[in-house]
Amino acid sequence: MKDAKIIAIVGPTASGKTSLAIGIAKKYNGEVISVDSRQVYKTLDIGTEKVTEEEMDGIPHHMIDIVEPEETFSVQEFQKMAKEKIKDIISRNKLPILAGGSGQYMDAVLYDGAFPVVPPNEKLREELEDVPTTALFKILQSQDPARAETIDPKNKRRLIRALEIVEALGEVPKQEKAEPLYDTLYLGIEISRENIREKITKRLSETIKKGLVEETKMLRERVGDKRLDAFGLEYRVIKEYLDETIAEEDLIPKLISELMGYAKRQMTWFKRNKDVAWGTKENLLEKVGSYLA
């Protein structure tokens, strides 16, 4: 399917990837594939800013709400299922539009061999399970500094997985070495740090009102603390607030700080890929028109 045309949209959190994808889909007869490592899980709605049915505006969205939160869903599983979705969308003469901020997942779908197939190392996992997260991050920094720049330093599950790959392969392979699988227009939303901070602050205010604290409580009761931490920084920070290790007045500033760090790691990942064409949402829409003409 190397000649198949698809659109891929990336950018930092809160930059407007989903709205751009929907706009392109409406104009060019497309369907959206969410490329988000957390939106695949049911019930993680508010914390992951999952698109609502109203926001979809009639555009089909795929790879959302496909597994229960108790289950694990690997990047390899995502890769396989997303490729099947692309094939199906193309078979119906529609345009596949991938949109999301999970860089590893996006590149695993778009490039041949972009993500290493490394089986679980149960012995290593057992050895690392009781190692503090800060120590795991320092180990990764020394063994694979490039991966350390793009990983959540407080997500223990992902740190252990990264070290598992290092143990097997020496380092996480660089994504630029892989061959493209499709004729992809790879677009990146360019947005200033100041604008991102404004958007993150506004979004956080809305998610708190929608019930992020209550959603975290529900998830915590259902899956426990260890699994909750693996769902990302919003849930981890809210858990700390519930445990009263973060004061109420410090909650929003803490979340903003963590999310700004996350946005920086996202951009570090995407900026390494020279295939990504960067621009404002308006400029990117023009690129799509030229690409499909």
C-alpha positions in Angstrom: 0.0 0.0 0.0 3.0 2.3 -0.5 1.1 4.4 -3.0 -1.9 4.9 -0.7 -2.4 8.5 0.3 -3.0 9.2 3.9 -2.7 12.3 6.2 -1.0 12.2 9.6 -1.3 15.1 12.0 0.9 15.6 15.0 1.7 18.4 17.5 1.9 19.1 21.2 -1.0 18.5 23.6 -3.9 21.0 23.2 -2.7 22.2 19.8 -5.9 21.3 17.9 -5.0 18.1 16.1 -8.4 16.6 16.4 -10.3 19.7 15.1 -7.9 19.9 12.2 -8.4 16.2 11.4 -12.2 16.6 11.5 -12.0 19.7 9.2 -9.9 17.8 6.7 -12.2 14.8 6.8 -15.3 16.9 6.2 -13.7 18.6 3.2 -12.0 15.5 1.6 -14.3 12.6 2.5 -12.1 11.2 5.2 -12.2 9.2 8.4 -10.1 9.8 11.5 -7.9 7.3 13.3 -7.0 8.5 16.8 -3.3 7.9 17.5 -3.3 8.1 21.3 -1.9 5.5 23.6 -4.6 6.2 26.3 -7.7 6.9 24.3 -7.8 3.2 23.3 -9.0 2.6 26.9 -12.7 2.8 27.8 -13.7 5.1 30.7 -10.6 7.3 30.3 -12.7 10.1 28.9 -12.0 13.4 30.7 -8.3 12.9 31.5 -7.5 12.0 27.9 -9.7 14.7 26.4 -11.5 12.1 24.3 -13.4 13.6 21.4 -17.2 13.6 22.0 -19.8 12.5 19.5 -20.9 16.1 19.1 -17.4 17.2 18.3 -17.0 14.4 15.7 -19.7 16.1 13.7 -20.6 12.9 11.8 -17.0 11.9 11.0 -16.2 8.3 11.9 -13.4 8.0 14.5 -11.4 4.8 15.0 -9.1 3.3 17.7 -11.0 4.9 20.6 -12.6 2.8 23.4 -11.4 -0.6 22.2 -10.1 -2.2 25.4 -11.0 -2.1 29.1 -8.7 -0.2 31.5 -7.7 -3.4 33.3 -6.2 -4.8 30.0 -2.9 -3.8 28.5 -2.6 -2.7 24.9 0.8 -2.6 23.4 2.2 -0.5 20.6 2.5 -3.6 18.5 -1.2 -4.4 19.0 -2.0 -0.8 18.1 0.1 -0.9 15.0 -1.6 -4.0 13.7 -5.1 -2.8 14.3 -4.5 0.7 13.0 -3.0 -0.7 9.7 -6.1 -2.8 9.3 -8.2 0.3 9.8 -6.2 2.2 7.2 -6.7 -0.6 4.7 -10.5 -0.7 5.4 -10.9 3.1 5.0 -8.9 3.1 1.7 -11.0 0.1 0.4 -14.1 2.3 0.8 -12.5 5.1 -1.2 -12.1 7.3 1.8 -9.1 9.3 3.1 -7.4 7.9 6.2 -6.5 10.8 8.6 -4.3 9.9 11.5 -4.2 12.4 14.4 -2.6 12.2 17.8 0.3 13.1 20.0 1.7 9.7 20.8 4.9 9.8 18.7 5.9 6.1 19.0 2.4 4.9 18.1 2.2 7.2 15.0 5.6 6.2 13.7 4.9 2.5 14.4 2.0 2.7 12.0 3.6 4.9 9.3 7.1 3.3 9.1 8.4 -0.2 8.4 10.2 -1.4 11.5 9.7 1.9 13.3 9.1 0.1 16.6 11.2 -2.9 17.8 9.5 -6.2 18.3 10.9 -7.1 21.7 9.1 -9.8 23.8 8.6 -9.1 27.5 11.5 -9.9 29.8 9.7 -11.1 32.9 13.0 -11.6 34.8 14.1 -8.0 34.2 10.6 -6.7 34.9 10.7 -8.4 38.3 14.1 -7.0 39.1 13.1 -3.5 38.2 9.6 -3.5 39.8 10.9 -2.3 43.2 13.4 0.2 41.8 12.3 3.8 42.4 11.0 5.7 39.3 13.7 8.4 39.6 16.4 5.7 39.6 14.9 4.0 36.5 14.9 7.3 34.7 18.6 7.9 35.6 19.5 4.5 34.3 17.7 5.2 31.0 19.4 8.5 30.7 22.8 6.8 30.9 21.9 3.9 28.6 19.7 5.6 26.0 19.7 9.4 26.4 17.7 10.0 23.2 14.8 7.9 24.5 15.1 9.6 27.9 14.4 13.0 26.2 11.0 11.9 25.0 9.7 9.6 27.8 7.5 10.5 30.8 10.1 10.3 33.6 7.4 9.4 36.1 5.7 6.6 34.2 7.2 3.5 35.7 5.7 1.0 33.2 7.1 2.9 30.2 10.5 3.3 31.8 10.8 -0.4 32.5 9.7 -1.2 28.9 12.3 1.2 27.5 15.0 -0.5 29.6 13.7 -3.8 28.5 14.3 -2.8 24.9 17.7 -1.4 25.7 18.6 -4.8 27.3 17.6 -6.6 24.1 18.8 -4.2 21.4 21.3 -1.8 23.0 19.0 1.2 22.5 15.6 2.1 21.1 16.1 2.3 17.3 15.9 5.8 15.7 12.7 6.2 13.8 14.3 8.1 10.9 16.0 4.9 9.8 12.7 3.2 8.9 11.1 3.2 5.5 7.6 4.8 4.9 4.8 2.4 4.4 2.4 4.8 2.7 2.4 8.0 0.6 1.9 10.1 3.7 1.5 13.8 4.1 2.9 14.2 7.6 1.8 17.5 9.1 2.8 19.2 12.4 0.9 22.0 14.0 3.3 24.8 14.8 2.3 26.7 18.0 4.2 28.9 20.4 4.9 27.8 24.0 2.9 30.8 25.3 -0.1 29.7 23.2 0.2 26.1 24.4 0.3 27.3 28.0 -2.9 29.3 27.5 -4.6 26.4 25.8 -3.5 23.9 28.5 -4.7 26.3 31.3 -8.1 26.7 29.6 -8.5 23.0 29.0 -7.5 22.1 32.5 -10.2 24.4 33.9 -12.7 22.7 31.7 -11.6 19.2 32.6 -11.7 19.8 36.3 -15.3 21.2 35.9 -16.2 18.1 33.8 -15.2 15.8 36.6 -11.5 14.8 36.3 -11.2 14.3 40.0 -14.2 12.1 40.1 -13.1 10.1 37.0 -9.7 9.5 38.7 -11.4 8.3 41.9 -13.5 5.8 39.9 -10.5 4.6 37.9 -8.4 4.2 41.1 -11.0 2.1 42.7 -11.3 0.0 39.6 -7.7 -0.6 38.7 -5.6 0.4 41.7 -2.7 2.8 42.1 -0.1 1.0 40.1 -2.2 0.8 37.0 -3.5 4.3 37.5 0.0 5.7 37.4 0.5 4.0 34.0 -2.4 6.1 32.5 -0.4 9.2 32.5 0.4 12.4 34.4 -3.1 13.8 34.8 -4.3 10.8 36.7 -1.1 10.5 38.6 -1.2 14.2 39.8 -4.9 14.0 40.7 -4.0 10.8 42.8 -1.4 12.8 44.6 -4.0 15.5 45.3 -6.4 12.9 46.6 -3.7 11.6 48.9 -3.2 15.2 50.1 0.5 15.4 49.0 -0.5 18.3 46.8 -2.5 21.2 48.2 -5.7 22.3 46.4 -4.1 25.7 45.4 -1.1 23.9 43.9 -3.1 21.4 41.8 -3.6 23.4 38.6 -0.1 24.9 38.6 1.3 21.4 39.1 -0.8 20.0 36.2 0.2 22.9 34.0 3.9 22.4 34.7 3.7 18.6 34.1 1.7 19.1 30.8 4.2 21.8 29.6 6.9 19.2 30.1 4.9 16.6 28.2 4.4 19.0 25.3 8.2 19.6 25.2 8.9 15.9 25.1 6.3 15.5 22.3 8.0 18.2 20.2 11.4 16.7 20.8 10.2 13.4 19.3 8.4 15.0 16.3 11.1 17.6 15.5 13.6 14.8 14.9 11.5 13.5 12.0 12.3 15.4 8.8 9.2 14.1 7.1 7.0 16.3 9.2 5.9 19.6 7.5 5.2 22.2 10.1 2.8 25.2 9.9 -0.3 26.8 11.3 -3.6 25.0 10.9 -4.5 27.3 8.0 -1.2 26.6 6.2 -1.6 22.9 6.7 -5.1 22.9 5.2 -3.5 24.4 2.1 -0.9 21.7 2.0 -3.6 19.1 2.1 -5.3 20.6 -0.9 -2.1 20.6 -2.9 -1.2 17.0 -1.9 -4.6 15.6 -2.9 -4.9 17.6 -6.1 
